[in-house]
Amino acid sequence: MFGILSTRNSGYPKHKAQATTVRTPLLGTIFSLIGGLLFTTPAASNSSGCSIVDYYPSIVRIQVGNSSFSGVVVESDSIVTVFHGLPTDGEVIVDIQGQHVSASLVAAHQGADIALLRAETLNTPPIPLSAKPLRDNEPVIAIGYPGTHSQKVSHGRFIRQRLKGLHTSAHIDAGSSGGALLHCYENQWELSGILRSYVAHQTEYGLVNAGQSYATPVNIIRQLFEMAH
């Protein structure tokens, strides 16, 4: 029933390249799959009327040894991230508000590749969980840390919900896993999912990032909180 997300065929038709779902590698472990355009942090607001500035600190960088990935503050002292980034032993450090704080595992769903951490969040505003499902072609943004200390934002649209999670055209890369997939509702950004993996095409030159990604939906986050309490 439970198991770590594995690399599998994504179900796309085979033409010149085969589409494969790739779990985002931890930064510092593999950096060879990076490709395509990734947008830098946008202005404070966009055409949807939502402002993201207050929530930039809510997407955090997590370090495990020489590797790093992303996480999202969803409640005071509660951070959600990907399970595949966590070690069986060793210290987990969260970079938040310019400080390094230690984190501990509270609950995890291996099959959904998601985990709940407990750490001091230093009054960082939590991102509200969305209560509404994404609509077809709805605009979304993905925020994570694909670079060492640089937070990046990618714009895209919701494609469909599949077994692997929420399928969008938001481009993510190594280190982005554990970051936030957000949508705008009533002039406020809400968390629709936790970034998990991206689609890559197998070519004669190796895997090439196709600029599409998957995220674990928020209902799984709610299940984690039920497990924790």
C-alpha positions in Angstrom: 0.0 0.0 0.0 2.8 2.4 0.9 6.0 2.9 -1.0 8.5 5.5 -2.1 7.6 7.2 -5.4 9.5 5.5 -8.3 10.4 6.6 -11.8 7.7 5.4 -14.1 6.2 6.0 -17.5 3.8 8.9 -17.2 1.3 7.5 -19.7 2.0 10.0 -22.5 2.1 8.7 -26.1 5.5 7.6 -27.4 6.7 9.6 -30.3 10.3 10.6 -30.6 10.7 10.7 -26.9 9.2 8.7 -24.0 7.7 10.7 -21.2 8.8 9.7 -17.7 7.9 10.9 -14.3 11.0 11.8 -12.3 11.1 12.5 -8.6 13.0 15.8 -8.2 16.5 14.9 -7.2 17.9 16.5 -4.1 20.1 19.4 -4.9 23.7 18.5 -4.3 23.0 14.9 -5.2 22.1 15.3 -8.9 22.1 18.5 -10.7 22.3 17.2 -14.3 18.5 17.2 -15.1 18.2 21.0 -14.9 16.9 22.5 -18.2 14.3 24.8 -19.5 13.1 28.3 -18.4 12.6 29.0 -14.7 11.2 32.4 -13.8 12.7 34.5 -11.1 10.6 35.8 -8.2 7.8 38.0 -9.7 6.5 41.3 -8.6 4.3 41.6 -5.5 1.1 41.1 -7.3 -0.1 39.7 -10.7 -3.2 40.0 -12.9 -5.2 37.7 -10.7 -5.2 40.3 -7.9 -3.3 38.0 -5.5 -0.2 39.2 -3.6 2.5 36.6 -2.8 5.0 38.8 -1.0 3.8 37.9 2.5 4.1 34.2 1.7 7.7 34.1 0.3 9.1 33.4 3.8 6.6 30.5 4.2 8.4 28.4 1.5 11.6 27.3 3.2 14.8 25.6 2.3 15.6 22.3 4.1 19.1 20.9 4.4 20.1 17.3 5.1 23.9 16.9 4.9 25.1 18.2 1.5 21.6 18.0 0.0 18.7 20.5 0.0 15.1 20.6 -0.9 12.0 22.7 -0.1 9.2 22.8 2.5 6.1 24.8 3.3 4.9 26.3 6.5 1.2 25.3 6.9 0.7 25.9 10.6 2.7 27.5 13.5 5.8 25.2 14.0 4.5 22.8 11.3 6.2 22.3 7.9 5.2 20.0 5.1 7.8 18.6 2.7 8.6 15.5 0.6 9.3 12.2 2.3 12.0 11.2 -0.2 14.3 14.0 1.0 14.4 12.9 4.6 17.2 10.7 6.0 16.8 7.5 8.0 19.1 9.2 10.5 20.9 12.5 10.6 19.9 16.1 11.3 17.3 18.0 9.4 17.9 21.8 9.3 15.4 24.3 8.1 16.5 27.7 6.8 13.8 30.2 7.9 13.7 33.9 8.4 17.5 34.0 8.1 18.0 31.4 10.9 18.8 27.7 10.9 16.5 25.6 13.1 16.4 21.9 13.7 13.3 19.9 12.6 11.9 16.5 13.6 9.6 14.1 11.8 6.0 14.0 13.1 4.1 12.0 10.5 4.7 10.7 6.9 2.8 9.1 4.1 5.4 7.2 2.0 3.0 6.4 -0.8 2.2 10.0 -1.3 5.8 11.0 -0.8 4.9 13.6 1.9 6.0 14.3 5.4 5.1 16.6 8.3 7.9 18.2 10.3 7.9 20.0 13.6 10.2 23.0 13.8 10.2 26.6 15.1 8.6 28.7 12.4 9.5 32.0 14.1 6.0 33.6 13.4 6.3 32.9 9.7 2.7 33.2 8.3 1.3 29.8 7.3 -0.1 29.3 3.8 -3.8 28.5 4.0 -4.8 25.1 2.6 -7.2 25.3 -0.3 -10.7 24.0 0.3 -11.5 24.1 -3.5 -10.3 21.7 -6.2 -8.4 23.2 -9.0 -10.3 23.9 -12.2 -9.2 22.8 -15.7 -6.6 25.2 -17.1 -6.6 27.3 -13.8 -3.4 29.4 -13.4 -1.0 28.1 -10.7 2.4 29.0 -9.5 5.1 26.7 -8.1 7.7 28.0 -5.6 10.7 26.2 -4.3 14.5 26.2 -4.0 16.0 24.7 -7.1 19.2 26.6 -6.4 21.4 26.7 -3.3 19.8 29.7 -1.6 17.6 31.2 -4.4 13.9 30.9 -4.2 12.3 30.6 -7.6 8.7 30.9 -9.0 7.3 29.2 -12.0 4.0 30.0 -13.6 1.7 27.3 -15.2 -1.8 25.9 -15.4 -3.6 22.9 -13.9 -3.9 20.1 -16.5 -5.7 17.3 -14.6 -5.6 15.2 -11.5 -4.0 11.8 -12.0 -2.8 9.0 -9.7 0.5 10.7 -9.4 -1.1 13.8 -8.1 -2.0 17.3 -9.5 -0.5 17.5 -13.0 0.4 21.1 -14.1 2.5 22.9 -16.6 4.6 24.6 -13.9 8.3 23.9 -14.4 10.2 22.6 -11.4 13.8 21.3 -11.0 16.2 19.7 -8.6 15.6 20.9 -5.1 12.0 22.2 -5.8 10.4 19.1 -4.4 8.6 19.9 -1.1 7.8 23.4 -2.4 4.4 24.9 -2.8 1.8 24.7 -5.6 -0.5 27.7 -5.2 -3.6 29.0 -6.8 -5.4 32.4 -6.3 -8.9 32.4 -4.7 -10.7 35.5 -3.7 -7.5 37.6 -3.9 -5.5 35.3 -1.7 -3.0 32.6 -2.5 -3.9 29.1 -1.2 -1.9 25.9 -1.1 -3.2 23.4 -3.6 -0.4 20.9 -3.2 3.2 20.0 -2.4 5.6 19.8 -5.3 6.7 16.2 -5.8 8.1 15.3 -9.3 8.4 16.4 -12.9 7.9 15.0 -16.3 11.0 14.2 -18.4 11.4 12.9 -21.9 13.8 10.1 -22.6 15.9 11.1 -25.6 19.0 9.8 -27.2 20.9 12.4 -25.1 19.3 11.3 -21.8 16.4 12.7 -19.8 15.2 16.2 -20.7 12.8 18.1 -18.4 9.5 18.6 -20.2 8.4 21.6 -18.1 5.5 19.8 -16.4 5.2 18.7 -12.8 3.1 16.8 -10.2 2.1 17.8 -6.7 0.6 15.9 -3.8 -2.9 17.4 -3.2 -3.9 19.1 0.1 -6.3 16.4 1.2 -3.2 14.3 1.9 -1.8 17.1 4.1 -5.0 17.0 6.1 -4.6 13.3 6.5 -1.1 13.9 7.9 -2.4 16.2 10.5 -5.0 13.6 11.5 -2.2 11.1 11.9 -0.2 13.6 14.0 -3.1 14.3 16.3 
